[in-house]
Amino acid sequence: MSVEIKSMRDIEAMRVIGRIAGEQLLHVGRLLKAGMTTDDINTIVHEDTLRRGAKPSQLGYHGFPKSVCTSRNAVVCHGIPGPERLKEGDIINVDITSHLNGFHGDTSATFYIGTPSKEARHVTEVCRRALELGIAEVKEGARLGDVGAAIQQYAEGQGCSVVRGIVGHGIGRTMHGPPDVSHVGKRGTGLRLKAGMVFTIEPMINYGGHEIEHLADGWTIMTKDRSLSAQFEHTVVVTKSGCEILTARREPLVGSEVTATGERLAMAPEAVAMTSMQL
């Protein structure tokens, strides 16, 4: 199946929903705290999505029962919100996909609940940087293998592992479509990128091994060794000179991009990418 090249009108519509999804993560980050349930997060996201005039893409998708995925500690992705309570020291990924005017915007981040352990901080910051490095590879003429190679080389060099079986994806009028975007790879291989392609990059980085396990609920995926896992995700559009991050945020995420010591983390790759808007 071929990869759609988005028109300027399509990309503008995706900018709108991408900004909304990014704002939703900012909103969630301000409210997260120990003691709240993951179902509380679902309520926050669902109500905020509707308030912004959009709809939650995940609700009912292939039977998914909630409006957001909440993946805590050893949960790699697709965690179903429920009665579990957040605890001091947890890390939790909040994965938001919203739908407006026929297009989807998809983004996620891993948040600290209170002060993280050394291990939690390490896997989270490695994942954050791995996404930045993957995004930096995106430009017309590059190959998807370059993206995966950059992520894999960095993460494994930091003593972490990269989940293999779950990938980024094309996005637009459908939430998931071609191309598949692997977070491991070999440079110079894979699909050659063209301006106007839109897809997500969403590495899942484990503190331990890369093996995963699917739970009986049909959705939740955990690290097989129950080590910690982190994920960050953006939706990007390929341009002639680089890429534009459609889900870029206007400020750091509370509880994520400000560390437990109060240090603001560098956002340079996003800032650079947002200037590369010529198709």
C-alpha positions, 0 to 999 in steps of 0.5 A: 500500500502506497504512502499518501502525500498530503496536500497543503490543505491536509497539512494545515488541518493536521497542524490544527489537530496536532496543536490541540493534541499537544495542548491536551498533554500540557493540560494533563501534565498540570493535573497529574499527581499521586493518588489519582487513578488512571481512570481520572486521567481518562476523564480529564482527557475525554472532557478536555477533548470535547471542550476543544471541539474534537473527539477522542480517536481511541474511544471504540477503536477496534473495541478499545474502551477508553479515550486515552492510553495510560501506561504505567511503569512496566507497561510499554503501551496501550494501557487501559485506564482503570482504578489503579492509583498513581504512586510517588515515584511512578512514571506514566505515559499518556498517549492522546489521539484526537480527531477534528475535521477529518484528521487525527493528531497523535502524541504522547509523553512519559511523566514523573509522579513526584521524584523518580528513581534513578532507573526511572529517570534514566529510561525516561530521559533516554527515550526523550532523547531517542525521539529527538534524534529520530526526528532529526533524521527526517527529511526528503531523501532520507530513509526510514532505516535512518530513523530507526538506526539513530534511535537504536544506536543511542538507546542501546549505547545508554544501556537500554533496549528498544521495543521491536514489535510496535512501530510508529505509523502513517496518520491523517484521515485514518489513525493508522496507515502506512508507513510502518516506522520501526524504531530499530533499523539500518541506515540507508535502508527502508522507505525513501522519504518524500515531502508531504509524508506524515507519520508518527515516531514513538519509540518505546524504550525499556530499562531491561530487555526488549521482549514484551508480553501481551496481557489477556485484556487484548490491549495492555503490553508489558515488558516481559522482564517487568523492567520500566518502560518509557515512550515519547511520540510526535506526529511529523510531516516531511519537508524538503529541508527536514520536518515539521513537528505537527504536535509540537508544544509551546512550553515544557510539560509539567512533570515531564520536561522539567526534571525533579531538580527543576532543570529545564531540558533542552528542546532544540530539536523541536525548535529547529524542526518547526522552522523547516516548513517548506514542502 
